[in-house]
């Protein structure tokens, strides 16, 4: 028997897409068993309820975060950056402007930065879950190397320049204060 792959899977859906994501998860529930799930609040609560109804004997591993607009998108982003999420299934509503659109964009950006598998609709989700790589225990995503970015200020005098600038301004302020006392 092949070893079971355990992936970190993020599940998020805008209100108009929640039913679609729930149906997709239920349809693919046998393939999804055994994985670790991270979900924004309402979406996760609804999906877990549906999975328990379909598979009452299964112990699902769910972490339910806050609702997306209430910080759940940022919590999901944090898990992506920490390497806990390998796949993000985020069913977005393309027809409705989201009040937390900047959070959604940030989450999408982090998925790209960390090079995780990301999809925003059911067709793409179907292709991802049917890919042989989804269950391949040897597949490991490429982790981008951002060391040149994180080290961009090494050997630069930014801190020294900032300290000198503050000291210079402070000295000038003290001189002006002494001048005013003399007047």
Buried (B, 14 or more C-beta within 10 A) or exposed (E): EEEEBEBBBBBBBBEEBBEBBBEBBBBBBEEBBBBBBBBBBBBBBBBBEBBBEEBEEEEBBBBBBBBBBBBBBBBBBBBBEEEBBBBBBBBBBEEEEBEBEEBBEBBBEBBEEBEBBBBBBBEBBBEBBEEEEBBEEEEEEEEEEEEEEEEEEEEEEEEEEEEEEEEEEEEEEEEEEEEEEEE
